Amino acid sequence: MKKNNYFILLLSVCMIGCSVQTKQNKEQENIVKRDTAYVIEPFLRDGITYICKDEIMKPYLVDYNYSPPQKYEIDQITAKKQGNKIIVGTDCYITHKILSGIYWSIEKMGDSYSLPKTKLAILKTDKGEVRIAEVDGVLEDFCVLEIKYDNYKASTGYPSNYYKLPQEIFAQ
């Protein structure tokens, strides 16, 4: 009788383990297929100021000159493209010279009508990197900025999936 109970318990554990692994594999496939990035034409226009100011998702500035790094809340982050320069504003305004840029459209795989749609500009500059994401959301459109320069990083409080490529998110 004890052998039968032991055998049934062992069989149950094996079946549960197999079903959990199958479920994890399916979920992983769904995550991998969820977002796709396509290279697109440049969408940033000269003279347009992108302002990220949100009372709930507060922008912040991280200063890596200290150990541990210091994180400060700031009122807003701005970026304005003028020719081959981009002027970014956090607690002060800094002009970056654009060295190169690549523009992406991020959407659900195989569904070009899915929301939210994101256009992402990744600009390499002489001082660091500027990422500008235009998000066409369900209820509203908004922009998300991430600026890295010297030992500083300024970002909006939104999740990083708006200003990172799908492969960068999975690499973490």
Phi and psi in degrees as GROMACS dihedral restraints (atoms count N, CA, C in turn):
[ dihedral_restraints ]
;  ai    aj    ak    al  type     phi  dphi    fc
    3     4     5     6     1   -66.8    20    10
    4     5     6     7     1   -34.0    20    10
    6     7     8     9     1   -63.5    20    10
    7     8     9    10     1   -41.8    20    10
    9    10    11    12     1   -64.1    20    10
   10    11    12    13     1   -43.3    20    10
   12    13    14    15     1   -62.9    20    10
   13    14    15    16     1   -43.0    20    10
   15    16    17    18     1   -62.6    20    10
   16    17    18    19     1   -43.6    20    10
   18    19    20    21     1   -63.4    20    10
   19    20    21    22     1   -43.4    20    10
   21    22    23    24     1   -65.0    20    10
   22    23    24    25     1   -41.5    20    10
   24    25    26    27     1   -63.3    20    10
   25    26    27    28     1   -45.1    20    10
   27    28    29    30     1   -62.5    20    10
   28    29    30    31     1   -43.2    20    10
   30    31    32    33     1   -63.6    20    10
   31    32    33    34     1   -41.5    20    10
   33    34    35    36     1   -63.1    20    10
   34    35    36    37     1   -44.2    20    10
   36    37    38    39     1   -62.3    20    10
   37    38    39    40     1   -42.2    20    10
   39    40    41    42     1   -63.1    20    10
   40    41    42    43     1   -43.3    20    10
   42    43    44    45     1   -65.6    20    10
   43    44    45    46     1   -41.4    20    10
   45    46    47    48     1   -65.0    20    10
   46    47    48    49     1   -43.3    20    10
   48    49    50    51     1   -60.4    20    10
   49    50    51    52     1   -42.8    20    10
   51    52    53    54     1   -66.1    20    10
   52    53    54    55     1   -41.8    20    10
   54    55    56    57     1   -69.0    20    10
   55    56    57    58     1   -36.5    20    10
   57    58    59    60     1   -65.6    20    10
   58    59    60    61     1   -42.6    20    10
   60    61    62    63     1   -63.8    20    10
   61    62    63    64     1   -41.4    20    10
   63    64    65    66     1   -62.6    20    10
   64    65    66    67     1   -42.4    20    10
   66    67    68    69     1   -64.5    20    10
   67    68    69    70     1   -41.8    20    10
   69    70    71    72     1   -63.4    20    10
   70    71    72    73     1   -40.8    20    10
   72    73    74    75     1   -63.1    20    10
   73    74    75    76     1   -41.7    20    10
   75    76    77    78     1   -63.7    20    10
   76    77    78    79     1   -44.3    20    10
   78    79    80    81     1   -63.5    20    10
   79    80    81    82     1   -38.9    20    10
   81    82    83    84     1   -65.2    20    10
   82    83    84    85     1   -40.0    20    10
   84    85    86    87     1   -61.0    20    10
   85    86    87    88     1   -43.7    20    10
   87    88    89    90     1   -61.7    20    10
   88    89    90    91     1   -40.3    20    10
   90    91    92    93     1   -66.3    20    10
   91    92    93    94     1   -45.0    20    10
   93    94    95    96     1   -64.1    20    10
   94    95    96    97     1   -38.5    20    10
   96    97    98    99     1   -80.2    20    10
   97    98    99   100     1   -12.3    20    10
   99   100   101   102     1   -63.4    20    10
  100   101   102   103     1   -51.0    20    10
  102   103   104   105     1  -115.2    20    10
  103   104   105   106     1   139.7    20    10
  105   106   107   108     1  -130.8    20    10
  106   107   108   109     1   140.2    20    10
  108   109   110   111     1  -113.4    20    10
  109   110   111   112     1   135.3    20    10
  111   112   113   114     1  -123.2    20    10
  112   113   114   115     1   140.3    20    10
  114   115   116   117     1   -75.2    20    10
  115   116   117   118     1   133.5    20    10
  117   118   119   120     1  -128.6    20    10
  118   119   120   121     1   175.3    20    10
  120   121   122   123     1   -70.0    20    10
  121   122   123   124     1   153.6    20    10
  123   124   125   126     1   -57.8    20    10
  124   125   126   127     1   134.9    20    10
  126   127   128   129     1  -115.1    20    10
  127   128   129   130     1   -10.6    20    10
  129   130   131   132     1   -73.9    20    10
  130   131   132   133     1   132.2    20    10
  132   133   134   135     1  -107.2    20    10
  133   134   135   136     1   146.6    20    10
  135   136   137   138     1   -64.2    20    10
  136   137   138   139     1   140.0    20    10
  138   139   140   141     1    84.9    20    10
  139   140   141   142     1    -8.3    20    10
  141   142   143   144     1   -86.6    20    10
  142   143   144   145     1   128.2    20    10
  144   145   146   147     1   -97.4    20    10
  145   146   147   148     1   122.8    20    10
  147   148   149   150     1   -92.8    20    10
  148   149   150   151     1   119.4    20    10
  150   151   152   153     1  -117.0    20    10
  151   152   153   154     1   126.0    20    10
  153   154   155   156     1  -114.1    20    10
  154   155   156   157     1   104.9    20    10
  156   157   158   159     1  -140.9    20    10
  157   158   159   160     1   116.7    20    10
  159   160   161   162     1  -139.4    20    10
  160   161   162   163     1   132.6    20    10
  162   163   164   165     1   -73.3    20    10
  163   164   165   166     1   -26.9    20    10
  165   166   167   168     1   -91.4    20    10
  166   167   168   169     1   -53.4    20    10
  168   169   170   171     1   -94.2    20    10
  169   170   171   172     1    80.3    20    10
  171   172   173   174     1   -65.9    20    10
  172   173   174   175     1   133.6    20    10
  174   175   176   177     1   -67.5    20    10
  175   176   177   178     1   155.9    20    10
  177   178   179   180     1  -143.2    20    10
  178   179   180   181     1   160.6    20    10
  180   181   182   183     1  -125.1    20    10
  181   182   183   184     1   128.6    20    10
  183   184   185   186     1  -108.9    20    10
  184   185   186   187     1   126.0    20    10
  186   187   188   189     1  -104.3    20    10
  187   188   189   190     1   110.9    20    10
  189   190   191   192     1   -88.3    20    10
  190   191   192   193     1     8.5    20    10
  192   193   194   195     1   -74.0    20    10
  193   194   195   196     1   -13.0    20    10
  195   196   197   198     1  -111.5    20    10
  196   197   198   199     1   159.5    20    10
  198   199   200   201     1  -125.2    20    10
  199   200   201   202     1   114.4    20    10
  201   202   203   204     1   -72.0    20    10
  202   203   204   205     1   159.9    20    10
  204   205   206   207     1   -57.7    20    10
  205   206   207   208     1   143.2    20    10
  207   208   209   210     1   -95.7    20    10
  208   209   210   211     1   134.2    20    10
  210   211   212   213     1  -114.0    20    10
  211   212   213   214     1   125.1    20    10
  213   214   215   216     1  -119.6    20    10
  214   215   216   217     1   140.6    20    10
  216   217   218   219     1   -81.7    20    10
  217   218   219   220     1   136.6    20    10
  219   220   221   222     1  -125.1    20    10
  220   221   222   223     1   162.5    20    10
  222   223   224   225     1   -71.7    20    10
  223   224   225   226     1   -44.0    20    10
  225   226   227   228     1  -159.2    20    10
  226   227   228   229     1   163.6    20    10
  228   229   230   231     1  -124.9    20    10
  229   230   231   232     1   134.5    20    10
  231   232   233   234     1  -128.2    20    10
  232   233   234   235     1   154.8    20    10
  234   235   236   237     1  -145.6    20    10
  235   236   237   238     1   132.9    20    10
  237   238   239   240     1  -135.7    20    10
  238   239   240   241     1   121.7    20    10
  240   241   242   243     1   -89.1    20    10
  241   242   243   244     1   130.7    20    10
  243   244   245   246     1  -136.8    20    10
  244   245   246   247     1   100.1    20    10
  246   247   248   249     1    64.9    20    10
  247   248   249   250     1  -124.2    20    10
  249   250   251   252     1   -98.4    20    10
  250   251   252   253     1    21.8    20    10
  252   253   254   255     1  -124.2    20    10
  253   254   255   256     1   154.3    20    10
  255   256   257   258     1  -133.0    20    10
  256   257   258   259     1   128.5    20    10
  258   259   260   261     1  -100.3    20    10
  259   260   261   262     1   118.4    20    10
  261   262   263   264     1  -109.8    20    10
  262   263   264   265     1   142.6    20    10
  264   265   266   267     1  -125.5    20    10
  265   266   267   268     1   124.3    20    10
  267   268   269   270     1  -121.7    20    10
  268   269   270   271     1   -97.2    20    10
  270   271   272   273     1   -92.6    20    10
  271   272   273   274     1   -12.7    20    10
  273   274   275   276     1  -149.5    20    10
  274   275   276   277     1   171.1    20    10
  276   277   278   279     1  -102.4    20    10
  277   278   279   280     1   131.9    20    10
  279   280   281   282     1  -129.8    20    10
  280   281   282   283     1   132.7    20    10
  282   283   284   285     1   -94.1    20    10
  283   284   285   286     1   125.4    20    10
  285   286   287   288     1  -110.0    20    10
  286   287   288   289     1   138.3    20    10
  288   289   290   291     1   -90.9    20    10
  289   290   291   292     1   125.9    20    10
  291   292   293   294     1   -77.3    20    10
  292   293   294   295     1   121.3    20    10
  294   295   296   297     1   -90.5    20    10
  295   296   297   298     1   -41.7    20    10
  297   298   299   300     1  -157.3    20    10
  298   299   300   301     1   160.1    20    10
  300   301   302   303     1  -151.0    20    10
  301   302   303   304     1   146.3    20    10
  303   304   305   306     1  -134.1    20    10
  304   305   306   307     1   140.3    20    10
  306   307   308   309     1  -118.8    20    10
  307   308   309   310     1   134.9    20    10
  309   310   311   312     1  -126.8    20    10
  310   311   312   313     1   152.1    20    10
  312   313   314   315     1  -116.5    20    10
  313   314   315   316     1   126.8    20    10
  315   316   317   318     1  -115.7    20    10
  316   317   318   319     1   125.0    20    10
  318   319   320   321     1  -149.6    20    10
  319   320   321   322     1   171.6    20    10
  321   322   323   324     1   -69.3    20    10
  322   323   324   325     1   139.5    20    10
  324   325   326   327     1   -60.3    20    10
  325   326   327   328     1   125.3    20    10
  327   328   329   330     1    77.8    20    10
  328   329   330   331     1     3.4    20    10
  330   331   332   333     1  -132.8    20    10
  331   332   333   334     1    89.5    20    10
  333   334   335   336     1   -73.8    20    10
  334   335   336   337     1    -8.5    20    10
  336   337   338   339     1   -99.5    20    10
  337   338   339   340     1     5.1    20    10
  339   340   341   342     1   -73.3    20    10
  340   341   342   343     1   153.5    20    10
  342   343   344   345     1  -121.2    20    10
  343   344   345   346     1   148.7    20    10
  345   346   347   348     1   -80.5    20    10
  346   347   348   349     1   147.3    20    10
  348   349   350   351     1   -98.4    20    10
  349   350   351   352     1   142.2    20    10
  351   352   353   354     1  -128.7    20    10
  352   353   354   355     1   132.1    20    10
  354   355   356   357     1  -106.8    20    10
  355   356   357   358     1   126.9    20    10
  357   358   359   360     1  -122.3    20    10
  358   359   360   361     1   126.4    20    10
  360   361   362   363     1  -107.8    20    10
  361   362   363   364     1   124.1    20    10
  363   364   365   366     1  -112.4    20    10
  364   365   366   367     1   109.2    20    10
  366   367   368   369     1  -109.6    20    10
  367   368   369   370     1   120.5    20    10
  369   370   371   372     1   -87.5    20    10
  370   371   372   373     1   128.5    20    10
  372   373   374   375     1  -121.9    20    10
  373   374   375   376     1   174.6    20    10
  375   376   377   378     1   -69.1    20    10
  376   377   378   379     1   -16.9    20    10
  378   379   380   381     1  -110.3    20    10
  379   380   381   382     1    -9.4    20    10
  381   382   383   384     1   160.8    20    10
  382   383   384   385     1  -129.4    20    10
  384   385   386   387     1  -142.8    20    10
  385   386   387   388     1   139.4    20    10
  387   388   389   390     1  -123.2    20    10
  388   389   390   391     1   128.8    20    10
  390   391   392   393     1  -119.2    20    10
  391   392   393   394     1   125.3    20    10
  393   394   395   396     1  -122.1    20    10
  394   395   396   397     1   123.1    20    10
  396   397   398   399     1  -117.0    20    10
  397   398   399   400     1   126.1    20    10
  399   400   401   402     1   -98.6    20    10
  400   401   402   403     1   117.6    20    10
  402   403   404   405     1  -108.8    20    10
  403   404   405   406     1   121.2    20    10
  405   406   407   408     1   -93.7    20    10
  406   407   408   409     1    89.6    20    10
  408   409   410   411     1   -83.2    20    10
  409   410   411   412     1   179.8    20    10
  411   412   413   414     1   -71.7    20    10
  412   413   414   415     1   -49.4    20    10
  414   415   416   417     1   -97.0    20    10
  415   416   417   418     1   -30.3    20    10
  417   418   419   420     1  -152.6    20    10
  418   419   420   421     1   159.9    20    10
  420   421   422   423     1   -99.1    20    10
  421   422   423   424     1   142.6    20    10
  423   424   425   426     1  -152.2    20    10
  424   425   426   427     1   167.8    20    10
  426   427   428   429     1  -118.4    20    10
  427   428   429   430     1   153.4    20    10
  429   430   431   432     1  -129.9    20    10
  430   431   432   433     1   133.2    20    10
  432   433   434   435     1  -122.0    20    10
  433   434   435   436     1   144.4    20    10
  435   436   437   438     1  -137.8    20    10
  436   437   438   439     1   125.8    20    10
  438   439   440   441     1  -126.6    20    10
  439   440   441   442     1   125.4    20    10
  441   442   443   444     1  -119.4    20    10
  442   443   444   445     1   124.4    20    10
  444   445   446   447     1  -152.3    20    10
  445   446   447   448     1   144.4    20    10
  447   448   449   450     1    46.3    20    10
  448   449   450   451     1  -123.1    20    10
  450   451   452   453     1  -107.0    20    10
  451   452   453   454     1    32.4    20    10
  453   454   455   456     1  -125.4    20    10
  454   455   456   457     1   152.2    20    10
  456   457   458   459     1  -140.3    20    10
  457   458   459   460     1   122.3    20    10
  459   460   461   462     1  -112.7    20    10
  460   461   462   463     1   137.3    20    10
  462   463   464   465     1  -153.0    20    10
  463   464   465   466     1   155.9    20    10
  465   466   467   468     1   -79.8    20    10
  466   467   468   469     1   167.2    20    10
  468   469   470   471     1   -80.1    20    10
  469   470   471   472     1     2.4    20    10
  471   472   473   474     1   -73.4    20    10
  472   473   474   475     1   157.2    20    10
  474   475   476   477     1   -60.6    20    10
  475   476   477   478     1   152.1    20    10
  477   478   479   480     1   -70.0    20    10
  478   479   480   481     1   -10.8    20    10
  480   481   482   483     1   -67.9    20    10
  481   482   483   484     1   -12.4    20    10
  483   484   485   486     1   -81.3    20    10
  484   485   486   487     1   -32.2    20    10
  486   487   488   489     1  -115.7    20    10
  487   488   489   490     1    17.9    20    10
  489   490   491   492     1  -123.7    20    10
  490   491   492   493     1   149.7    20    10
  492   493   494   495     1   -76.3    20    10
  493   494   495   496     1   153.4    20    10
  495   496   497   498     1   -53.5    20    10
  496   497   498   499     1   -40.4    20    10
  498   499   500   501     1   -68.6    20    10
  499   500   501   502     1   -27.7    20    10
  501   502   503   504     1   -72.4    20    10
  502   503   504   505     1   -35.5    20    10
  504   505   506   507     1   -66.6    20    10
  505   506   507   508     1   -42.7    20    10
  507   508   509   510     1   -74.5    20    10
  508   509   510   511     1   -22.2    20    10
  510   511   512   513     1   -75.0    20    10
  511   512   513   514     1   -18.2    20    10
